[in-house]
Amino acid sequence: FAAWRRALDDPAPLDEACAARTWAEMGLRHKRRGDWSRALAIWDDWMAADPAAIEPLEEKAKYYEWTARRLDVALAWSEAALQRVASWPAGARRRDTQAALEHRARRLRRRRNWPRS
């Protein structure tokens, strides 16, 4: 992790795709270990480093939906991701990503209204 962090913090930045893969891999490793506080911190740092990235917002939405069971917070992260996607150039990537995020948001709204048991 230290080498990845140094690469991300280096004054000569990684190209966008390489940086995204590095952030994603760091978050995934913590996620797989169940080290949620570190995974959440990685995703927060990624969001700050790349204001156009939606992956960290999606990961936070998944965490709050399935692990923390905070549907309201999961929905907020999904909606934040939708706002970021709206700034992307028109095209298939934007359309497909937006459709997936809207599907997640609809599901969260439905689940939020289900009776609690």
C-alpha positions in Angstrom: 0.0 0.0 0.0 2.8 2.4 0.8 4.2 2.2 -2.8 0.8 2.8 -4.3 0.2 5.8 -2.0 3.6 7.2 -2.9 2.8 6.8 -6.6 -0.5 8.6 -6.1 1.1 11.4 -4.0 4.1 11.9 -6.4 4.5 15.4 -7.8 4.6 13.8 -11.3 1.1 12.4 -11.3 0.1 9.1 -12.7 -2.1 9.2 -15.8 -5.8 9.2 -15.0 -6.5 5.6 -15.9 -3.5 4.3 -13.9 -4.4 6.4 -10.9 -8.0 5.1 -11.0 -6.8 1.5 -11.1 -4.5 2.2 -8.2 -7.3 3.8 -6.1 -9.7 1.0 -7.0 -7.2 -1.7 -6.1 -6.3 -0.1 -2.7 -10.0 0.2 -1.8 -10.8 -3.3 -3.0 -8.0 -4.9 -0.9 -9.4 -3.2 2.3 -13.0 -4.1 1.3 -12.1 -7.7 0.9 -10.5 -7.8 4.3 -13.5 -6.2 5.8 -11.4 -3.2 6.9 -14.2 -0.8 6.2 -12.7 2.3 7.9 -9.7 2.1 5.6 -11.7 1.4 2.5 -14.0 4.4 3.3 -10.9 6.6 3.8 -9.4 5.4 0.5 -12.7 6.2 -1.3 -12.8 9.6 0.3 -9.3 10.4 -0.8 -10.1 9.2 -4.3 -13.1 11.4 -4.5 -11.0 14.4 -3.4 -8.2 13.5 -5.9 -10.5 13.0 -8.9 -13.7 15.1 -8.8 -15.0 13.3 -11.9 -14.6 9.8 -10.6 -17.9 8.0 -9.7 -16.4 4.6 -8.6 -15.7 5.7 -5.1 -19.2 7.1 -4.7 -20.6 3.8 -6.0 -18.5 1.9 -3.6 -19.7 4.0 -0.7 -23.3 3.5 -1.8 -22.8 -0.3 -1.9 -21.2 -0.2 1.6 -24.0 1.9 3.1 -26.6 -0.3 1.4 -25.3 -3.8 2.1 -23.0 -3.5 5.1 -24.0 -0.5 7.2 -27.7 -0.9 6.2 -28.1 2.9 5.9 -30.3 3.1 2.8 -30.7 6.9 3.2 -26.9 7.4 3.1 -26.6 4.9 0.2 -29.2 6.8 -1.8 -27.4 10.1 -1.1 -24.1 8.6 -2.5 -25.9 7.3 -5.5 -27.5 10.6 -6.2 -24.1 12.3 -5.8 -22.7 9.9 -8.4 -25.6 10.8 -10.7 -24.7 14.5 -10.4 -21.1 13.7 -11.3 -22.1 11.7 -14.3 -24.3 14.5 -15.5 -21.1 16.5 -16.2 -19.6 13.8 -18.4 -19.7 14.3 -22.2 -22.7 12.8 -23.9 -22.2 9.3 -25.2 -22.6 5.6 -24.5 -20.4 5.6 -21.4 -22.4 8.4 -19.8 -25.8 6.8 -20.9 -24.9 3.4 -19.6 -23.4 4.6 -16.3 -26.4 6.9 -15.7 -28.8 4.1 -16.3 -27.0 1.8 -13.8 -27.0 4.5 -11.2 -30.6 5.4 -11.7 -31.5 1.7 -11.3 -29.6 1.6 -8.0 -31.3 4.8 -6.8 -34.8 3.5 -7.7 -34.1 0.3 -5.9 -32.9 2.2 -2.8 -36.0 4.4 -2.8 -38.2 1.2 -3.0 -36.2 -0.5 -0.2 -36.2 2.5 2.0 -40.0 2.5 1.9 -40.4 -1.2 2.8 -41.7 -2.0 6.2 -38.9 -2.8 8.7 -38.9 -6.2 10.4 
